Amino acid sequence: MSKPDALLVDLAATVESEQTHRMSLTVVVGGAVITGLLAPEAAWRERVSEVLTDSAELAPFAGVFPLPAQQPGGAAREPAVDPTHLHFHLARILQGSMGIPETGGMYRVAIEDVTAWTVGDFAYSEH
């Protein structure tokens, strides 16, 4: 999108201000369908940092993700009033009849790149 969808920006801002992890959302970005739960940016960054810290090969990159307020001596940061990104956790990229990864992943999506979206997520059933 050339201009981010104001309603989607408001939705992301509400997730930030309410600090909730319960908003399910499905978006289309570059032809890919991503479905999952939105998380506040700080919580998303913290979780990605934890995952990287637990990896022998990727641990050096963990320090990139915490916000300044999460780092020792960091300045406090207010939630974004006009967020520019959606932060998904437990998210899957839908491919055919399955979601990748099966257990869900952590995705950061630029709101301006979203071409379509709907509230809720998709789940598959064998029935």
Secondary structure, DSSP 4 states (H G I P E B T S, - for coil): --S--HHHHHHHHHHHHHT-S--EEEEEETTEEEEEEE--HHHHHHHHHHHHHT-TTTGGGGGGSS-GGGSTTPPP-PPPSS-SEEEEEEEEEEETTEEEEEEEEEEEEEGGGEEEEEES-------
